[in-house]
Amino acid sequence: MKKYYLGLCLLLVFCSLVEAQKELLATLDSSTRVSGNGEGGLFFAGTKDVNYRFSRRITPHGDCVDVVNGYAFVTWYKGGMDARNLMLSRKNLNVPNSNWVTIEFPHQHVGQGGELLNGTGIRGDSHNTAAIGVSTIDNTIHILYDMHAYRSSSLPNHFFNYSVSIANKAFVPDNEFTLDVFNSKRNYLKSGEDYERMTYPMIHRADDGSLIARYRQGGSGNGDILLAHYDGSVWSDNWLFHEGTLALPNRNNMYGGERFLNGKFYSGFSIRYSTNNNTDTSNGYMLNSGLYYAHTNDIPKDASTPWFDVNDASISLPIRNNINPNQDPVQIAQPGDDYGTASLPRSSSDPAWTVTANGAIHFVQRVDNRNVHYYKLATDTNFSSNVGGLIPNPQVRGEVYSYKNHVFMVELIAGKVNIKTTLEGASDWEIVYTGTESINFAHFDALVTGNKLYVYLMEDTGNNTPGVGDKRPLYFQEFILSETNAPVLIALEAEDYTTASTDINIGSSTSASGGEYIDSFASNQFIEHKFQVTTAGTYDFILFAANRNRDDSIMDIEINGTLYDDVLITRTFDWNVYLETKIPDITLNQGENTVRLTQRRSLSSEPDKIEFQLQSSLSTMDLTNQEVLVYPNPSGGVFNIQSNVQNLEYTLVNIQGQILDKGKVVQNQVDFSKFSQGVYFLQLTNQNNTLVKRIVIK
């Protein structure tokens, strides 16, 4: 046994009770379809190198969503391959049940190297994203689109595509939002500048409403990153931020991007050296390598803006990367060295990353098909790192964002939106949201502004037939981000048992809670925990265990003398992934309680930790009811109730399940302004219906 203690100390050390820590809530507030009935976004159905190059994804893709002044803007290409028009849709989020209005541009996706334009082929190109940004200085909409290192000699009218609206037309009434608000397309931002061979456009808005455009000039492993600034009137000259067109073997290209976060402008990226596919001169990695970070405290209007590394030391521009790590000015980690398993570790994507309001830095990168997490608080000297587990799901790559001191990742797992979170400076991920829609999604892009998460998605229709599967519905989901006091939670490390059968083995793993787990758990072996409970009540029992191989892994679980036999343990497909197996409605008593796990199917699972979570007397599930709309949400306390259901009565319940207020809905409104800020549950009922809605008082 791992640890021995005596008396009451034994009982108290083995369990932790967590009540005070704030938890992140992600509440789905609305989900709407962007594309109209019979319409859909472009998808490259068919066969690679026949119907498309690189990947099937083109909509949504890239920097394609912006939300400002209560309006959402999304770009897309019209499906199918016989259409391919650039599209811009806008929705007024300030008005409940407002419709999406869409502008169709005459420009059509040109395809791989312009094949679709000149009729020499049918291949689409997934690089040709459509970036959007809205300047709030002059209320103009800017779109950069459909480019992949093209030269003017081959595509004189389409090598660089830029559309900008007339001033003060971004927020016109819906009936005026038409193609007429846009100027004619042009092939430049500023006349006289070189815009040939550009790829991966992005547009970022600063706090003053000005814009930063960025793009790569050149190719994979041989490109420069250029930036330009829009001051509300004109664009600046392009200026060099990252130089990759160096002499061999240092020739490279940045893979990543930039963000304005909390008043600063950050850059997070990996590097792809042009020598990566040459075994004689390789820098030791396949495709991308390293994690890099830099920031400026100012709006970067030109190359003279001061930039800094992770230690706030001044760096000079342009950034020039060298294979020698001692000469990489902004490298913070090398995941290929730390977690690579192949002779040439492979990182095929740019990293997902964020910086919190407190300055904590988090990066997630995939190395040899495992996801690794690097993180540090602003006060930490060095980065910590972990691999596997929920960092994130091994089969997908999500995007990382932050809200207050919470870091969260948005992913698609089995076609559903999945949100998992950890506190800043930590790597203790927990799932806080999983979608329940009847449809599945194929891919997404997302944006966080304030306390809102916006997720822009394409439906996975499952049809990959050219001419049929190349037109798929698009959706837009709005989430409210908020905090709540963590529920009463009793946590027991599996290896910290009170008693056990003989020959229990304890293994170590960086993916396990506390770094250890029960290894080689044989048939009829058991572990037993005795623990103290201060709040008696009904709990959910949750076992976190790894189960790589078996769909029929079972345990007997006995809690305070009640036996739950042949409990099926969730299959995880990986010994380094620990997922939940839950038994609801467990009664725990005040004082000492006992739980015993007995393995029934030998060596089929490895327990990591046990949790008991106190249930609320009211479910937190937000039931779908199209007849009732509660808005605004969050609110200062006054909520409007839009419904065709008559004689509604309300009950306000806190997250502990306590009823705080009840009465009749009068004049389609309820007023809870006397209650403190936080998350509550509003129960609306009449004789035939009940709706529970999660609301936030701000």
Stockholm file with secondary structure:
# STOCKHOLM 1.0

chainA/1-698         MKKYYLGLCLLLVFCSLVEAQKELLATLDSSTRVSGNGEGGLFFAGTKDVNYRFSRRITPHGDCVDVVNGYAFVTWYKGGMDARNLMLSRKNLNVPNSNWVTIEFPHQHVGQGGELLNGTGIRGDSHNTAAIGVSTIDNTIHILYDMHAYRSSSLPNHFFNYSVSIANKAFVPDNEFTLDVFNSKRNYLKSGEDYERMTYPMIHRADDGSLIARYRQGGSGNGDILLAHYDGSVWSDNWLFHEGTLALPNRNNMYGGERFLNGKFYSGFSIRYSTNNNTDTSNGYMLNSGLYYAHTNDIPKDASTPWFDVNDASISLPIRNNINPNQDPVQIAQPGDDYGTASLPRSSSDPAWTVTANGAIHFVQRVDNRNVHYYKLATDTNFSSNVGGLIPNPQVRGEVYSYKNHVFMVELIAGKVNIKTTLEGASDWEIVYTGTESINFAHFDALVTGNKLYVYLMEDTGNNTPGVGDKRPLYFQEFILSETNAPVLIALEAEDYTTASTDINIGSSTSASGGEYIDSFASNQFIEHKFQVTTAGTYDFILFAANRNRDDSIMDIEINGTLYDDVLITRTFDWNVYLETKIPDITLNQGENTVRLTQRRSLSSEPDKIEFQLQSSLSTMDLTNQEVLVYPNPSGGVFNIQSNVQNLEYTLVNIQGQILDKGKVVQNQVDFSKFSQGVYFLQLTNQNNTLVKRIVIK
#=GR chainA/1-698 SS CCCCCCHHHHHHHTEEEECSSEEEEEEEEEEEESSCTTCCEECCCSCBTTTEESCSCCSSCSSCEEEETTEEEEEEEBSSTTTCEEEEEEEETTSTTCCEEEEEEEEECCCGGGHHHHTSCCCEETTCCEEEEEETTTTEEEEEESCSSCCTTTCTTTSSEEEEBCTTCTTCCGGGCSGGGBCCCBSCSSTTSCCTTEEEEEEEECTTSCEEEEEEEEETTEEEEEEEEECSSCBCCCEEEEECCCSTTSCEEEEEEEEEETTEEEEEEEEEETTTTCTTTCCSSEEEEEEEEEEESSCCCSTTSCEECTTSCEECSSEECCSSGGGCTTEEECHHHHHCCSSSCEECSCCEEEECTTCCEEEEEEETTEEEEEEECTTCSSCEEEESTTSSCTTCCCEEEEETTEEEEEEEETTEEEEEEEETTCCCCEEEEECCCSSCEEEEEEEEETTEEEEEEEECCCCCCTTTTTEECEEEEEEEEEEEECCCEEEEETTSCSEECTTCEEEECTTSGGGEEEESCCTTCEEEEEEEESSCEEEEEEEEEECSSCSCCEEEEEETTEEEEEEECCCCSSTTCCEEEEEEEEEECSEEEEEEEEECSTTSCEEEEEEEEECCSSCCCCCCCTTEEEESSSBSSEEEEEESCCSCEEEEEETTSCEEEEEECBTTEEECTTSCSEEEEEEEECSSCEEEEEEEEC
#=GC SS_cons         CCCCCCHHHHHHHTEEEECSSEEEEEEEEEEEESSCTTCCEECCCSCBTTTEESCSCCSSCSSCEEEETTEEEEEEEBSSTTTCEEEEEEEETTSTTCCEEEEEEEEECCCGGGHHHHTSCCCEETTCCEEEEEETTTTEEEEEESCSSCCTTTCTTTSSEEEEBCTTCTTCCGGGCSGGGBCCCBSCSSTTSCCTTEEEEEEEECTTSCEEEEEEEEETTEEEEEEEEECSSCBCCCEEEEECCCSTTSCEEEEEEEEEETTEEEEEEEEEETTTTCTTTCCSSEEEEEEEEEEESSCCCSTTSCEECTTSCEECSSEECCSSGGGCTTEEECHHHHHCCSSSCEECSCCEEEECTTCCEEEEEEETTEEEEEEECTTCSSCEEEESTTSSCTTCCCEEEEETTEEEEEEEETTEEEEEEEETTCCCCEEEEECCCSSCEEEEEEEEETTEEEEEEEECCCCCCTTTTTEECEEEEEEEEEEEECCCEEEEETTSCSEECTTCEEEECTTSGGGEEEESCCTTCEEEEEEEESSCEEEEEEEEEECSSCSCCEEEEEETTEEEEEEECCCCSSTTCCEEEEEEEEEECSEEEEEEEEECSTTSCEEEEEEEEECCSSCCCCCCCTTEEEESSSBSSEEEEEESCCSCEEEEEETTSCEEEEEECBTTEEECTTSCSEEEEEEEECSSCEEEEEEEEC
//
